[in-house]
Amino acid sequence: MSNESVIKVQLLGREFALRVAPNDRTRMLRIAASLDSRLRAFKQQFPEQSDFVAAVMIALEIAEEREQEQEAVAYDVREVDRALDRLDERLKFLMAAGVPRHPDGADE
């Protein structure tokens, strides 16, 4: 993209140049800072591990978190679908029973 800009981020003391869309600059800087923090916490807990191992372990951790979030969203969608099905059945029942559609009893 011609309107991309380059930002520099630090991960475990190493500088990386990233091309980002102008409207993604702040978000990417925030993501990089969060990733660096997680990498540093891992390295502090396991100083004998290489930077590569730290990166792989954090990548796996992030992937697991993402999958858990996707599962939670899928569960919520199923729950909403069930609630809509119950409402649809109730509406059909009420319409079949001749209940007016409007509170004042007037149908359009």
Buried (B, 14 or more C-beta within 10 A) or exposed (E): EEEEEEBEBEBEEEEEEBEBEEEBBEEBBEEBEEBBEBBBEBBEEEEEBEBEEBBEBBEEEEEEEEEEEEEEEEEEEEEEEEEEEEEEEEEEEEEEEEEEEEEEEEEE
